[in-house]
Every structure is written in structure tokens, then in C-alpha cells.
Amino acid sequence: MPQYLISFNDGAMDHIRAEELPDVGKAAHAVIQEAVNAGVWVFGAGLERQQASVVATDGMVTDGPYPETKEVIGGFVVVDVASREEALEWAAKIATACRCAQEVRELLPDPERDAMVRQADR
């Protein structure tokens, strides 16, 4: 099945008052549990609010901020579902729980990587 990245931008939840955050966390964890129970959950996490480090091909490390970076990811989920429509349904549940819009992108299939993972799991 295809996998989809569902994500939101850093700062997308800034409108939520501090006293509401426990309810948002509870709602988000309920969606996670639903996705786990449905067998579509792959992985997900919120990201620390910080600038990324870029490691160049020569190994040089540069710390941000970067003028070309307009937005950074604040959190993400990867789901393994049958269709884009199903991914959009999960994104809607996450958007409701987290009280912010979600972006949905299909991950490129890689049969060679999948074969390596299956082999490592044996």
C-alpha cells in the first residue's frame, strides 16, 4: 500500500491557548490510537521548535535560519493506507485533533528499500 506523509508547519498551533493544550494532546493521542488500531500507523512525531542543521555533501555543517526556508515542519505522521482518499480522511482527523491544517504528500515507492527492510526483519 502507498504511504503518505501528513504534516503541519511549525507555528500552526500557536493560536491554541496554553490551557487548551492538554485537550489537544488528548485528542491527538486518540487519533494515534485509532490509526494504530486500524493498522495504518507507521510513525509520527512533533518536532522541537528549532532551526535545522544542514550537512553538505562535503560534511560541512551549517546551522539555520536559512533565507530560502519559508516554512519548517512542526510535526508529522506517516500512514500506510490504500488510497489518497483514505490519507485525506486521516489528515482530516488529525487536523481536527490538532486544530490546524495538515498537508498530505504521497511517499515515493521504493521496492528495493522495501526488500531490504523485509530482509532485515527476518
Backbone as JSON, one array per atom type, in Angstrom:
{
  "sequence": "MPQYLISFNDGAMDHIRAEELPDVGKAAHAVIQEAVNAGVWVFGAGLERQQASVVATDGMVTDGPYPETKEVIGGFVVVDVASREEALEWAAKIATACRCAQEVRELLPDPERDAMVRQADR",
  "N": [[0.85, -1.18, 0.0], [0.37, 2.32, -0.56], [2.3, 4.87, 1.11], [1.79, 7.78, 3.07], [2.77, 11.07, 3.89], [1.71, 13.09, 6.39], [1.55, 16.32, 7.46], [2.24, 19.29, 9.44], [2.93, 22.8, 9.6], [5.53, 24.42, 11.49], [4.52, 26.46, 14.09], [1.87, 26.42, 13.41], [0.14, 25.7, 15.38], [0.19, 27.74, 17.15], [-1.92, 29.4, 17.79], [-3.38, 28.2, 19.73], [-4.44, 28.28, 23.03], [-2.54, 28.01, 26.07], [-3.84, 26.65, 28.17], [-5.54, 25.03, 26.77], [-4.0, 23.11, 25.57], [-3.61, 20.52, 26.87], [-6.06, 19.24, 26.21], [-5.88, 19.19, 23.43], [-3.65, 17.54, 23.11], [-4.7, 15.15, 24.19], [-6.75, 14.63, 22.33], [-5.21, 14.31, 20.01], [-3.68, 12.05, 20.7], [-5.74, 10.2, 20.84], [-6.46, 9.97, 18.13], [-4.08, 8.91, 17.15], [-4.11, 6.42, 18.47], [-6.39, 5.34, 17.28], [-5.47, 5.13, 14.63], [-3.37, 3.3, 15.0], [-4.86, 1.09, 15.88], [-6.31, 0.63, 13.57], [-4.36, -0.28, 11.95], [-2.84, 1.33, 10.26], [-0.93, 3.1, 11.07], [2.39, 4.24, 10.84], [4.57, 5.88, 11.67], [5.18, 8.8, 13.66], [5.63, 12.2, 14.86], [6.08, 15.14, 16.86], [8.06, 18.03, 16.23], [10.91, 19.54, 17.71], [10.96, 23.0, 18.34], [13.07, 24.52, 16.57], [15.85, 25.64, 14.63], [16.97, 23.92, 11.75], [19.89, 21.88, 11.17], [22.09, 21.79, 8.45], [23.73, 19.37, 6.64], [26.24, 19.27, 4.42], [27.29, 17.75, 1.28], [30.03, 17.58, 1.47], [30.4, 17.27, 4.12], [30.37, 19.53, 5.68], [28.81, 21.41, 8.22], [26.07, 23.49, 8.61], [24.26, 25.74, 10.5], [20.87, 26.86, 10.74], [19.05, 30.05, 10.85], [17.73, 29.82, 7.47], [17.59, 31.8, 4.6], [16.19, 30.9, 2.35], [14.36, 29.13, 3.36], [11.1, 29.1, 3.93], [9.08, 27.97, 5.45], [8.94, 25.59, 8.11], [8.68, 22.17, 9.14], [6.45, 21.3, 11.71], [5.4, 19.06, 12.84], [4.61, 15.59, 12.16], [3.06, 12.74, 10.56], [3.23, 9.42, 9.39], [1.33, 7.4, 7.36], [0.11, 4.23, 6.27], [-1.81, 3.44, 3.82], [-4.63, 2.52, 1.7], [-5.33, 4.33, -0.3], [-5.18, 7.71, -1.67], [-7.43, 9.11, -0.94], [-8.12, 7.88, 1.49], [-5.9, 8.64, 2.99], [-6.36, 11.38, 3.06], [-8.65, 11.39, 4.63], [-7.6, 10.55, 7.1], [-5.9, 12.71, 7.53], [-7.78, 14.72, 7.9], [-8.9, 13.94, 10.34], [-6.66, 14.26, 11.99], [-6.21, 17.0, 11.64], [-8.49, 18.05, 12.88], [-8.09, 17.14, 15.53], [-5.61, 18.34, 16.2], [-6.14, 20.93, 15.7], [-5.31, 22.41, 13.49], [-4.42, 23.01, 10.06], [-3.47, 20.4, 7.76], [-0.91, 19.04, 5.68], [-0.74, 16.83, 2.9], [1.16, 14.33, 1.45], [2.16, 11.94, -0.94], [4.43, 9.32, -0.38], [7.24, 8.35, -2.25], [7.29, 5.23, -3.88], [9.56, 2.54, -3.21], [10.71, -0.23, -4.17], [13.15, -1.65, -3.85], [14.21, -0.68, -1.42], [12.13, -1.53, 0.26], [12.42, -4.3, 0.02], [14.91, -4.61, 1.26], [14.27, -3.88, 3.89], [12.38, -5.84, 4.56], [14.07, -8.08, 4.46], [15.85, -7.46, 6.54], [14.13, -7.64, 8.69], [13.81, -10.31, 9.07]],
  "CA": [[0.0, 0.0, 0.0], [1.15, 3.56, -0.54], [2.45, 5.59, 2.38], [1.59, 9.22, 2.95], [3.25, 11.97, 4.92], [0.75, 14.11, 6.81], [2.38, 17.21, 8.28], [1.82, 20.68, 9.64], [4.06, 23.72, 9.73], [5.88, 24.98, 12.78], [3.75, 27.66, 14.36], [0.46, 26.22, 13.04], [-0.65, 25.53, 16.6], [0.45, 28.87, 18.05], [-3.17, 30.04, 18.16], [-4.01, 27.44, 20.81], [-4.07, 28.78, 24.36], [-1.81, 27.03, 26.89], [-4.77, 25.82, 28.95], [-6.21, 24.1, 25.85], [-3.04, 22.13, 25.05], [-3.87, 19.14, 27.31], [-7.16, 18.68, 25.43], [-5.35, 18.93, 22.09], [-2.82, 16.34, 23.24], [-5.59, 14.01, 24.39], [-7.42, 14.36, 21.05], [-4.18, 13.8, 19.09], [-3.36, 10.68, 21.09], [-6.88, 9.36, 20.46], [-6.34, 9.7, 16.69], [-2.96, 7.97, 17.01], [-4.58, 5.09, 18.88], [-7.31, 4.88, 16.23], [-4.66, 4.74, 13.48], [-2.69, 2.07, 15.39], [-5.88, 0.03, 15.89], [-6.7, 0.39, 12.18], [-3.21, -0.87, 11.26], [-2.3, 2.24, 9.24], [0.11, 3.93, 11.68], [3.78, 3.86, 10.6], [5.4, 6.66, 12.6], [4.86, 10.22, 13.71], [6.23, 12.93, 15.97], [6.22, 16.58, 16.8], [9.47, 18.41, 16.15], [11.34, 20.65, 18.55], [10.97, 24.29, 17.66], [14.46, 24.93, 16.42], [16.31, 25.67, 13.24], [17.66, 22.69, 11.36], [21.28, 21.91, 10.72], [22.25, 21.21, 7.13], [25.02, 18.71, 6.45], [26.52, 19.27, 2.99], [27.93, 16.53, 0.78], [31.42, 17.55, 1.91], [30.4, 17.09, 5.56], [30.28, 20.8, 6.39], [27.54, 21.61, 8.9], [25.63, 24.87, 8.73], [23.03, 25.87, 11.27], [19.94, 27.88, 10.23], [17.98, 30.01, 9.84], [18.1, 29.93, 6.08], [16.68, 32.72, 3.92], [15.34, 30.21, 1.38], [13.37, 28.33, 4.07], [9.96, 29.93, 4.32], [8.34, 27.26, 6.48], [9.55, 24.35, 8.57], [7.69, 21.22, 9.63], [6.26, 21.29, 13.16], [5.07, 17.7, 13.23], [4.24, 14.76, 11.02], [2.61, 11.36, 10.71], [3.27, 8.61, 8.17], [0.32, 6.35, 7.38], [0.18, 3.25, 5.19], [-3.23, 3.29, 3.51], [-4.92, 2.01, 0.36], [-5.57, 5.36, -1.31], [-5.04, 9.11, -1.29], [-8.67, 9.49, -0.26], [-8.01, 7.43, 2.87], [-4.91, 9.52, 3.63], [-7.03, 12.66, 3.32], [-9.55, 11.17, 5.77], [-6.77, 10.58, 8.31], [-5.44, 14.09, 7.7], [-8.91, 15.48, 8.46], [-8.98, 13.6, 11.77], [-5.52, 14.9, 12.64], [-6.46, 18.45, 11.63], [-9.48, 18.34, 13.92], [-7.47, 16.92, 16.84], [-4.52, 19.3, 16.44], [-6.69, 22.27, 15.47], [-4.57, 23.11, 12.45], [-4.43, 22.37, 8.74], [-2.46, 19.37, 7.51], [-0.51, 18.8, 4.29], [-0.68, 15.4, 2.6], [2.03, 14.01, 0.31], [2.45, 10.51, -1.09], [5.85, 8.98, -0.4], [7.59, 7.6, -3.45], [7.55, 3.82, -3.62], [10.94, 2.1, -3.43], [10.69, -1.68, -3.96], [14.45, -2.14, -3.37], [14.26, -0.37, 0.02], [11.17, -2.4, 0.93], [13.02, -5.63, 0.08], [15.97, -4.57, 2.28], [13.62, -3.84, 5.19], [11.83, -7.18, 4.79], [15.2, -8.96, 4.72], [16.37, -7.13, 7.87], [13.14, -8.06, 9.68], [13.82, -11.79, 9.21]],
  "C": [[0.89, 1.24, 0.0], [1.22, 4.15, 0.87], [2.34, 7.07, 2.11], [2.16, 9.93, 4.16], [2.17, 13.0, 5.16], [1.5, 15.02, 7.76], [1.73, 18.57, 8.45], [3.05, 21.53, 9.9], [4.27, 24.16, 11.17], [5.11, 26.28, 12.96], [2.27, 27.51, 14.05], [-0.44, 26.08, 14.25], [-0.48, 26.69, 17.58], [-0.82, 29.57, 18.52], [-3.87, 29.36, 19.35], [-3.5, 27.95, 22.15], [-3.46, 27.66, 25.19], [-2.76, 26.11, 27.66], [-5.55, 24.83, 28.08], [-5.3, 22.97, 25.39], [-3.25, 20.71, 25.58], [-5.02, 18.48, 26.53], [-6.73, 18.35, 24.01], [-4.5, 17.66, 22.11], [-3.66, 15.08, 23.39], [-6.28, 13.63, 23.08], [-6.43, 13.78, 20.04], [-3.83, 12.36, 19.42], [-4.51, 9.72, 20.77], [-6.84, 9.01, 18.97], [-5.19, 8.73, 16.44], [-3.42, 6.56, 17.36], [-5.53, 4.51, 17.84], [-6.52, 4.39, 15.01], [-3.89, 3.44, 13.77], [-3.67, 0.9, 15.31], [-6.3, -0.35, 14.47], [-5.56, -0.24, 11.37], [-2.6, 0.01, 10.2], [-1.14, 3.09, 9.76], [1.49, 3.38, 11.33], [4.66, 4.56, 11.62], [4.9, 8.09, 12.59], [5.5, 10.87, 14.91], [6.05, 14.42, 15.76], [7.71, 16.89, 16.77], [9.75, 19.58, 17.08], [11.35, 21.93, 17.72], [12.41, 24.8, 17.64], [14.8, 24.97, 14.95], [17.08, 24.4, 12.96], [19.13, 22.96, 11.09], [21.32, 21.23, 9.36], [23.65, 20.64, 7.03], [25.23, 18.58, 4.94], [27.21, 17.96, 2.58], [29.4, 16.44, 1.17], [31.54, 17.41, 3.43], [30.31, 18.38, 6.36], [28.87, 20.98, 6.97], [27.26, 23.1, 9.02], [24.33, 24.88, 9.51], [22.22, 27.04, 10.76], [19.88, 29.08, 11.14], [18.51, 30.25, 8.43], [17.12, 30.82, 5.36], [15.74, 32.02, 2.95], [14.27, 29.35, 2.04], [12.25, 29.24, 4.56], [9.18, 29.29, 5.47], [9.1, 26.0, 6.87], [8.45, 23.46, 9.15], [7.65, 21.27, 11.16], [5.94, 19.91, 13.69], [4.61, 16.92, 12.02], [3.76, 13.39, 11.47], [2.83, 10.68, 9.37], [2.23, 7.51, 8.34], [0.49, 5.48, 6.14], [-1.27, 2.87, 4.88], [-3.42, 2.9, 2.05], [-5.01, 3.1, -0.71], [-5.31, 6.76, -0.76], [-6.27, 9.58, -0.51], [-8.63, 9.07, 1.21], [-7.0, 8.27, 3.64], [-5.54, 10.86, 3.97], [-8.01, 12.54, 4.49], [-8.77, 11.2, 7.09], [-6.26, 11.99, 8.58], [-6.55, 14.96, 8.3], [-9.06, 15.2, 9.95], [-7.86, 14.27, 12.55], [-5.71, 16.4, 12.72], [-7.44, 18.84, 12.72], [-8.84, 18.22, 15.31], [-6.45, 18.0, 17.17], [-4.93, 20.75, 16.22], [-5.85, 23.09, 14.5], [-4.58, 22.3, 11.16], [-3.27, 21.4, 8.59], [-2.16, 19.29, 6.01], [-0.38, 17.3, 4.09], [0.16, 15.2, 1.34], [2.25, 12.51, 0.26], [3.97, 10.32, -1.12], [6.12, 8.13, -1.63], [7.83, 6.13, -3.08], [9.01, 3.49, -3.94], [11.01, 0.6, -3.16], [12.02, -2.23, -3.43], [14.6, -1.89, -1.87], [13.34, -1.32, 0.79], [11.73, -3.82, 1.07], [14.11, -5.68, 1.14], [15.36, -4.61, 3.68], [13.04, -5.21, 5.53], [12.95, -8.16, 5.15], [15.76, -8.73, 6.13], [15.43, -7.6, 8.98], [13.15, -9.57, 9.92], [14.78, -12.25, 10.24]]
}
